[in-house]
Amino acid sequence: MTPTVTRNAEPEGVTLGPSGQRLWAAMTEGGQLAPMQAVLLLEACRIADRLDKLDAQLRGEDWLRFEASEDGPEVTVIVDRALSEARQQATALKQIVAELRQTTSRGKQKPAADAKGAGIADLTARIAARRASPSA
């Protein structure tokens, strides 16, 4: 389901945490997003919130809690790989943000012929082709 994008508001039907809300607001303040951008942004917001939770666990603020009955057995809970998961989530966020930047900049880019430096790239390609030709 593609979320409805409204300016500076959370996506419809989705509750985000503080980091996700800030990211959504910052990215939608420029106006409407394309459907694919909205999906990528929503996932980036969820990852930002997940990273907050993992960070809290790593700092010892948000560990699992169990209430044992008085006559029940003792329970030992081991939480491991939180740092590894945080690194993986950070990498995923980085990739999504890069893809978002790429998709948002595509609409703003000038055509290749008008882009700054296109003449140099064209000249370089012609020089390389001339050097590679047997008649040169």
N, C-alpha and C positions, 0 to 999 in steps of 0.2 A: 504494500500500500504506500503510495507516495503521499507524504504529509502535505497538508495545506500550508502554504507559506504566507504568513502575514508579517508585516513589518514590526520588528522588535518584540514579537510575542512568541510564546512557545508554539511548536507545531501542534496542530489540532489532534487531540486524543493522546498526547504524550506528555508525561510529567518528567521534567528534567531536574537535576540537582543544581546547586549554585553555579558550578563551573560550566555545565552544559547550557544553562540559561544565559550566562554572560557571553559564551561563544556564539550561541544562536543570535542573540541581540546584536553583537558586533558584526556578524556576517550578513545579517538581513537588513541592516540599517541603510544600505544603498538601494533597496527596493526589491523587486520580485526576483526569485531564483528560478532557474529552469528545473524541471522535475528531477533530473539526474543530480543536479547540484544540491537540491533539497534532501535527497536520500543520502548523499555523501555527508552533508552537513549534519544531518540527524545522527548518523553513525559516529561522526567525530564528537558530537556533543555527548553521546552515551559513553564513548571511550574516555572523554575528559572526566566525567562523573565517576567512572570505574577507577580511573587513576587516583582520584581523591580518596576513594574507599581503600584502595591498596596502600596508599601512603599512610593513611590512619592506622592500618594494621601494622605496617612496618615501624611506625612510631610507638606502637603498643597502646593506642587509644581505642581501637575498635576490634577487640578479639572476640572469639566465640564465647558465649556464656551458656552454661547449662545449669538447671536447677535439679539437683539429685534428691530423690526421696530419702527420708531418714533411714529406711531399711534397705535401700538399693545399693548395688555394688559401686565401687569407686570407678569413675570414668576418666581416662586420660585422652585428651584431644591434642593432636599434633597438627599444627598448621605450618606447612612448608611450601616452598616455591613461590611465595608472595612476591619476592624481589624479581624472580625470573618472569613471573606473569606481568609485573609492572613494566619490565623492560619490553616485553612483547607487545603490550598494549601501547606503550609509548612509540614503538616502531610503527605499529598499525596507524596510530594517530598521525604520525609524521607523513606516512604515505598518503593518507586520505587528504590531509591538508595540502600536500603537493599537488594532488590530482584536482582538488578544488581550485587552487590557484591557477592551474593550467586551464581548466574549463572556464573560469571567469575571465581570464586574460584573453582567451580565444575570441571572444566577442568584441574585445577592445582593440585587438591587433589590427594594424593596417595590412593591406594586401602585400605580398612579398615584394612586388615591384616598387611599392611606395616606401617600404621599410628602410630605415636608416642602415647603411652598410650593405644594402643589396647590390649596389654597383661594385663594391669591392669583392663581394662573394662571386659575382658573375665574372669579373675580371680574373680572379684567382682560378676559377674553373676553366676559363678559356686558355690561360697560360699553361695550366696542367695538361689540358687536352692537346695543345700545340706541342708541348715537350714529349708527350707520349706518341704522337703521330710519327711514322717512319720517314716522312718527307721533311721533317723539321731539321 
